[in-house]
Amino acid sequence: MISLCETKIEDVENILEIKDFSKSFPGVKALDRVSLEVKEGEIHALLGENGSGKSTLTKCIVGAYKKEEGNLYFKGKERDFKSPIESFAEGLSVVYQERSLIPQLTILQNIMLGNEFSNKIGILNEKKARDLFRKVSEQYQFNINPDLLVKNLGVAEQKLVEIIKALVRRSKLIIMDEPTASLSEDEIEHLFMIIAKLKEKGISVIYITHLLDEVFKITDRITILRDGKKVTTKQTKETTKDEIVNLMSGEVLQKKDDKIQNHTDRTAPFLSVQNLFYQTKLKGISFKTYQGEVLGVTGLTGAGKSEMAKILFGAIKPDSGNIEINGKYLRFKSPNDAIKRGISLVPEDRKTDGLNQIFEVYKNLSLPSLDRFTNRFGVIDTRKELKKTEEYQKKMNIKYATPFQKTRFLSGGNQQKIVLSKWLETGPKLLILDEATQGIDIRAKSEIYTIVRQLAERGMSILFISSEIREVLGICDRILVFRDGKISGEFDQGVKSENVIKAMLGGSINDLDKVMEESQ
Amino acid sequence: MTFEKDKHQLNKIFKVLGKYKIMIAFLFLTIIISFITPRFLTWVNILNVFRQSSIVGIIAIGSTFVIIVGGFDISVGSTLALTAAMVIGFQNFIPWPIAILFVIIIGGLLGVLNGFLSAKIKIPAIIATLGTMTIIRGAVYLYTGGYPVYTDTMGAFSFIGNGYIGPIPFPIILLLVLIILFQFILVKTKLGRYITAIGGNKEAARLSGVNVDFYIIMAFLIGGVMASISGVVYASRLLSVTPLAGEGYELDAIASAVIGGTSVSGGEGSVAKTLVGALLLTMITNAFNLLGINLYFQYVFKGIVILTAVGFDSFSKNKNS
């Protein structure tokens, strides 16, 4: 069986071959002689921790970055793409993590953008575009109305539109960068179906992700990068998750299955929320948090978790409902009010909300607690800032060249640790973490789990919001499940994941069994 | 390997060059001009360049703050005219120090108005200040009745624009003091840090507890105050103000900030470098005058300098990302 699979792959031509790619940035060798082959119709996983060089490699392949050394062969010919536009026209497309569609245009307009059918004087041929769209839709069994505006689509549908766009240009290779980030389980299932169909038609996919379950479900081979170097390429069927994790981190991480210790102080709730309503997102949310407790909040995307976090932090105002802290009724006008009351939020999107990317590390770190670093005339003591930054660097194991480095040059895990540090410096009593481990590598994730547990042990109340069920089960003392703006379940540590999933999806979903199977 | 090392070193040199390019351009131009005309590098002419830079230079301090916070203020030229006319007019009723205090408050209030329109009403800053620019210029005509305002008192008031401390004209000293003070405020105080943070990422600043609207208004307030101080210097220097005073100064001030490396998208900039930008612009005019070149060419050349400075910056930034 395995040998049959191998011979089958051996027979097939390489659609993409790269040899000895190198690329440096100031102070870092981002890629060091990396080679990679992708065969026709192959789903090829590209794995590595944050900062291992995955994004740089992708950008060098499509021509968004200029590589310093190395050769690239696409469809059998040596090529040197100068820009993503050029590689896209040749049949190499990327579905980026961040959305790259124009929200004000329709699906069809987006798909045809830059490649419109028109006559000599520039008048668009609408019919021809529609015919092409219909043909591709039938071929791949997409069922989507081409006249919808992209701004009205969900994240999953937008991903779908990007894939259709690639197919319309007859792409032979599609690079997908974390395509399942912020997709619900159902949507992920649909995406996998599409990928299977692409494979059937001989289209190759380079699949970049952090989620090993996905890798083992859909890919043929796995290439692992570490510190800008290629570690190895493996047949997916011949390896195991543990082996991959070890290869990625470069060391054997012991599996942590120790039972967590509950430090909840149940004498009086720290925060008490009653009947919170917000637009169509929250429909009567009530719950309590205690000091020393890690309270998990999970649910599908769009269930209202992030809105709840922003309300508690004073960033948006609820339509109605009460918030009490230490038994005192409060109404926050701004995040500043919330911070003064000891509430901190590590927001969902660290790049746009968590950090000022053109700010130096130490300036990001001191921003919310700047008063601690100033004298009574508002003059900042920079030495104090630098000292604190160094303290957190050691405590949180943050990797940066100097505290004067701008945070945009750091990897996701290190950025997130800076966001966490800047909030810990405010001395919060309630720390809200919204998808704090999204898109960061395994090691940084486990470091953040450890920190969260330590903080709870010291009496902090923690609200841990995440759509990754496994981590919520792993580190929370109590779990709330949100569904469609309401709390659909409350569980204690040790609950079976299937119960949580049931509460997330509700009873009416048909393929409940299938979803449960996956998550185990 | 050695090649790589060389390359690395070269990169480093380029980086340093990039950081100080405005200084280098400034020195380069100084050397060239002084070779062409010996009258350029004389004590008298140097003081002249500085003094001519002082009015636009003071406005440019404010423009730097406004651009860093992510805004634009094109109303400062009109504010200069209004406060200059008023500081002379008011002296008919009140002593000059109080008149100065009054017009600085007026400049500050106009700045607050600009900030309010931009931060609270959410009118894009360039449009908001286009509106106030027109209104304030109208107010100048209404106040002056369309005629120049002038004063004959050659008293203490004229010291601000014409006096000397030792060998150095007072406007230069005022300019330098303000540059140092506001550079300090920008880099060493909470006010400056918050303004920079807002320009870099407004939402991240808000979610870090920064009162965003307040500090945007503060940046515009500094813009208005600087314009009115500049108006006082202008009035004191000429002792007469026409309703057309200060027209186009806002553009020279923005150009000074931008040539000095202030990022047009906000979040980055330096008051000290803005001074160099302002000196560079004045130097061009000065050199052209010394060389007797047609005034009209100066405009063309100034425009080219602005485009070169900003183009170099934008292009290299784009390439890096």
Interface residues (C-beta under 8 A of the other chain):
Chain A: P26 F313 A315 S334 P335 N336 A338 I339 L345 P347 T352 D353 G354 L355 N356 Q357 I358 F359 K363 L367 P368 L370 D371 T374 F377 G378 V379 I380 T382 K422 T426
Chain B: N11 K15 K188 T189 K190 L191 R193 Y194 T196 A197 G200 N201 E203 A204 A205 R206 L207 S208 G209 V210 N211 G267 E268
